[in-house]
């Protein structure tokens, strides 16, 4: 088994296929790819966003029954972060940096609009193995709707 993190392995595979406009970050050696903003100018993605998305991809890779693509997202068990930390602490095949990234990226995953849309009253929650682990209450569904409204209000220009 390789001692390289999944990220390092993926970067090694993609070294020969740099996309045009990609620039290496001098601080950490990562390649940051520019994105287009509304005016058509290139804009760098924030480093935290790249890290969060990478962590979500790790979650999908190591826990495929729980963490899904946007169209298949399901509400997660209450307390799943503690379960994730416990499960990761027993895994020796995952480097510490990737473990921390997964735990930190859990917040990004559960605060996404796609996740909030799935939090409806009575929806079944799942654990890390994809097994049923309780239902969404009316109060939780209401809170999720409020979060979506707050995000859409904050995202819309004033």
C-alpha contacts under 8 A as a table, 3 or more apart, distances in Angstrom:
res1	aa1	res2	aa2	distance
1	X	93	X	7.62
2	X	5	X	7.95
3	X	95	X	7.39
4	X	7	X	7.92
4	X	8	X	5.85
4	X	9	X	6.28
4	X	95	X	7.62
5	X	8	X	5.15
5	X	9	X	6.29
5	X	94	X	7.15
5	X	95	X	5.94
5	X	97	X	7.86
5	X	98	X	6.71
6	X	9	X	5.04
6	X	10	X	6.13
6	X	58	X	7.83
6	X	98	X	7.71
7	X	10	X	5.09
7	X	11	X	6.08
7	X	54	X	7.70
8	X	11	X	5.05
8	X	12	X	6.08
9	X	12	X	5.10
9	X	13	X	6.36
10	X	13	X	5.14
10	X	14	X	6.34
11	X	14	X	5.12
11	X	15	X	6.10
12	X	15	X	5.39
13	X	16	X	7.38
14	X	17	X	5.25
14	X	18	X	6.80
15	X	18	X	6.23
18	X	22	X	6.74
19	X	22	X	5.65
19	X	33	X	7.76
21	X	33	X	6.64
21	X	34	X	6.65
22	X	31	X	6.17
22	X	32	X	5.83
22	X	33	X	4.52
22	X	34	X	6.53
23	X	31	X	5.45
23	X	32	X	5.56
23	X	33	X	6.48
24	X	29	X	5.84
24	X	30	X	5.51
24	X	31	X	4.20
24	X	32	X	6.10
25	X	28	X	5.95
25	X	29	X	5.11
25	X	30	X	5.28
25	X	31	X	5.87
25	X	32	X	6.52
26	X	29	X	5.42
26	X	30	X	7.74
32	X	44	X	6.84
32	X	45	X	7.09
33	X	44	X	6.62
33	X	45	X	7.15
34	X	42	X	5.39
34	X	43	X	5.23
34	X	44	X	4.66
34	X	45	X	6.51
35	X	42	X	5.34
35	X	43	X	5.13
35	X	44	X	6.12
35	X	45	X	6.76
36	X	39	X	7.66
36	X	40	X	5.27
36	X	41	X	5.46
36	X	42	X	4.66
36	X	43	X	5.81
37	X	40	X	5.31
37	X	41	X	5.67
37	X	42	X	6.40
37	X	43	X	6.18
38	X	41	X	7.46
45	X	49	X	6.80
45	X	50	X	7.05
46	X	49	X	5.38
46	X	50	X	6.69
47	X	50	X	5.18
47	X	51	X	6.24
48	X	51	X	5.01
48	X	52	X	6.02
49	X	52	X	5.03
49	X	53	X	6.10
50	X	53	X	5.28
50	X	54	X	6.12
51	X	54	X	5.06
51	X	55	X	6.14
51	X	101	X	7.17
51	X	105	X	7.76
52	X	55	X	5.03
52	X	56	X	6.26
52	X	101	X	7.26
52	X	104	X	7.34
52	X	105	X	4.81
52	X	108	X	6.37
53	X	56	X	5.07
53	X	57	X	6.27
53	X	105	X	7.27
54	X	57	X	5.09
54	X	58	X	6.33
54	X	101	X	7.86
55	X	58	X	4.99
55	X	59	X	6.24
55	X	98	X	7.28
55	X	101	X	5.10
55	X	102	X	4.57
55	X	103	X	7.83
55	X	104	X	7.52
55	X	105	X	5.14
55	X	106	X	7.84
56	X	59	X	4.94
56	X	60	X	6.22
56	X	67	X	7.92
56	X	102	X	6.54
56	X	105	X	5.84
56	X	106	X	7.09
56	X	108	X	7.98
56	X	109	X	6.73
57	X	60	X	5.05
57	X	61	X	6.17
58	X	61	X	4.97
58	X	62	X	6.10
58	X	98	X	7.62
58	X	102	X	6.48
59	X	62	X	5.33
59	X	63	X	5.53
59	X	64	X	7.34
59	X	67	X	6.19
59	X	102	X	6.02
60	X	63	X	5.33
60	X	64	X	4.84
60	X	66	X	7.51
60	X	67	X	4.89
60	X	68	X	6.13
61	X	64	X	5.74
63	X	66	X	5.59
63	X	67	X	6.08
63	X	128	X	6.34
63	X	129	X	7.06
64	X	67	X	5.46
64	X	68	X	6.48
65	X	68	X	7.30
65	X	128	X	6.85
65	X	129	X	5.52
65	X	130	X	4.64
66	X	74	X	7.85
66	X	76	X	7.70
66	X	126	X	6.74
66	X	127	X	6.48
66	X	128	X	5.07
66	X	129	X	5.99
66	X	130	X	4.80
67	X	73	X	6.89
67	X	128	X	7.99
68	X	71	X	7.79
68	X	72	X	5.55
68	X	73	X	5.22
68	X	74	X	7.79
69	X	72	X	5.46
69	X	73	X	6.19
70	X	73	X	5.51
70	X	114	X	6.11
70	X	115	X	7.81
71	X	114	X	7.73
73	X	114	X	7.24
73	X	115	X	6.24
73	X	118	X	7.07
74	X	115	X	7.07
74	X	118	X	6.16
74	X	119	X	7.89
74	X	124	X	7.68
74	X	125	X	6.67
74	X	126	X	7.08
75	X	115	X	6.92
75	X	118	X	6.33
75	X	119	X	6.01
75	X	123	X	7.32
75	X	124	X	6.83
75	X	125	X	4.72
75	X	126	X	6.44
75	X	136	X	7.69
76	X	80	X	6.76
76	X	125	X	4.91
76	X	126	X	4.98
76	X	127	X	6.19
77	X	80	X	5.35
77	X	125	X	5.14
77	X	126	X	5.24
77	X	127	X	5.28
77	X	133	X	5.65
77	X	134	X	6.89
79	X	82	X	5.65
79	X	83	X	6.77
80	X	83	X	4.90
80	X	84	X	6.00
80	X	127	X	6.70
80	X	128	X	7.38
81	X	84	X	4.97
81	X	85	X	6.19
81	X	103	X	6.97
81	X	106	X	7.43
82	X	85	X	5.16
82	X	86	X	6.17
83	X	86	X	5.13
83	X	87	X	6.06
83	X	128	X	7.62
84	X	87	X	5.13
84	X	88	X	5.98
84	X	103	X	7.14
84	X	128	X	7.35
85	X	88	X	5.17
85	X	89	X	6.03
85	X	103	X	6.96
86	X	89	X	5.24
86	X	90	X	6.77
87	X	90	X	5.53
87	X	91	X	6.78
88	X	91	X	5.13
88	X	94	X	7.83
88	X	99	X	6.41
89	X	92	X	7.68
91	X	94	X	6.15
92	X	95	X	7.32
94	X	98	X	6.61
94	X	99	X	6.65
95	X	98	X	5.51
95	X	99	X	6.43
96	X	99	X	5.00
96	X	100	X	6.25
97	X	100	X	5.24
97	X	101	X	6.15
98	X	101	X	4.91
98	X	102	X	6.15
99	X	102	X	5.23
99	X	103	X	6.40
100	X	103	X	5.21
100	X	104	X	6.12
101	X	104	X	5.16
101	X	105	X	5.95
102	X	105	X	5.07
102	X	106	X	6.33
103	X	106	X	5.43
103	X	107	X	7.90
104	X	107	X	6.26
104	X	108	X	7.68
105	X	108	X	5.09
105	X	109	X	6.35
106	X	109	X	5.08
106	X	110	X	6.27
107	X	110	X	5.30
107	X	111	X	6.01
108	X	111	X	5.27
108	X	112	X	6.33
109	X	112	X	5.54
109	X	115	X	7.12
110	X	115	X	5.73
110	X	116	X	7.27
111	X	115	X	6.71
111	X	116	X	6.87
112	X	115	X	5.30
112	X	116	X	6.40
113	X	116	X	5.10
113	X	117	X	6.17
113	X	148	X	6.45
114	X	117	X	5.25
114	X	118	X	6.76
115	X	118	X	5.34
115	X	119	X	6.81
116	X	119	X	5.25
116	X	144	X	5.46
116	X	145	X	7.10
116	X	147	X	7.68
116	X	148	X	6.69
117	X	120	X	7.26
117	X	144	X	7.66
117	X	145	X	7.68
117	X	148	X	7.93
118	X	123	X	7.67
119	X	123	X	6.76
119	X	136	X	6.61
119	X	140	X	7.36
119	X	141	X	5.35
119	X	144	X	6.40
120	X	123	X	5.65
120	X	136	X	6.44
120	X	137	X	7.86
120	X	138	X	7.56
120	X	140	X	7.96
120	X	141	X	4.92
121	X	135	X	7.61
121	X	136	X	5.15
121	X	137	X	5.23
121	X	138	X	4.95
121	X	140	X	7.54
121	X	141	X	5.44
122	X	135	X	5.35
122	X	136	X	5.09
122	X	137	X	6.25
122	X	138	X	7.64
123	X	135	X	5.46
123	X	136	X	5.32
124	X	132	X	6.31
124	X	133	X	7.05
124	X	134	X	5.95
124	X	135	X	4.50
124	X	136	X	6.44
125	X	132	X	5.78
125	X	133	X	5.18
125	X	134	X	5.32
125	X	135	X	5.42
125	X	136	X	6.73
126	X	129	X	7.58
126	X	130	X	5.15
126	X	131	X	5.20
126	X	132	X	4.62
126	X	133	X	4.96
126	X	134	X	7.40
127	X	130	X	5.24
127	X	131	X	5.51
127	X	132	X	6.59
127	X	133	X	5.90
128	X	131	X	7.43
136	X	140	X	6.20
136	X	141	X	6.64
137	X	140	X	5.21
137	X	141	X	6.26
138	X	141	X	5.10
138	X	142	X	6.12
139	X	142	X	5.12
139	X	143	X	6.22
140	X	143	X	5.10
140	X	144	X	6.21
141	X	144	X	5.08
141	X	145	X	6.33
142	X	145	X	5.16
142	X	146	X	6.33
143	X	146	X	5.06
143	X	147	X	6.25
144	X	147	X	5.01
144	X	148	X	6.30
145	X	148	X	5.14
145	X	149	X	6.27
146	X	149	X	5.10
146	X	150	X	6.11
147	X	150	X	5.07
147	X	151	X	6.15
148	X	151	X	5.16
148	X	152	X	6.16
149	X	152	X	5.18
149	X	153	X	6.05
150	X	153	X	5.12
150	X	154	X	6.09
151	X	154	X	5.07
151	X	155	X	5.98
152	X	155	X	5.02
152	X	156	X	6.10
153	X	156	X	5.41
154	X	157	X	7.72
